[in-house]
């Protein structure tokens, strides 16, 4: 194991062992099995039922102010599942590195952020400044308030991408560090190879399930913030 924090996560020329069964079972075998088995039933499978219920719940919990834009609910729901697939793919071994994930999410953040600004665009730019001005405020306070609003508006695409990529990177780093520490401190004190393999199997499965839940949560936060930005309507009369 190298001492570089960015190179020890590289799985190139890694090989395969019993300790990796938990990761592959939780991230590859079970999702593929659940999707393939859904085609052998005449009625709706539990996968399709979960998708339908998720779509209905997402539509009912969508902000009312953002529903004024036609098709926005369907677009954000599709984006949610796409980001979920991308985040779960980043958990797998031999997948793309963290910097590629950041570039991909940043590429999605910019067009969607620009779309939220364009949907609420107002040709009268002075109305944006007037909306933040109150009668009892001084000139310096008004200038600082307007500057902070513009700064928060301009950094939104970067914060959207960095929030998702950084949290997933920290989750993956925690999984690797925990696994290496368990291998160094637990494995040498076990007398039986079978017992240590079982312990490491369940530990790896639990860690990667937690990482999958974190990836799902970050996808929901990304789409939820986009919905909030559409509802906020910065440029409006």
Order of alpha helices (4+ residues) and beta strands (2+ residues): alpha-alpha-alpha-alpha-alpha-alpha-alpha-alpha-alpha
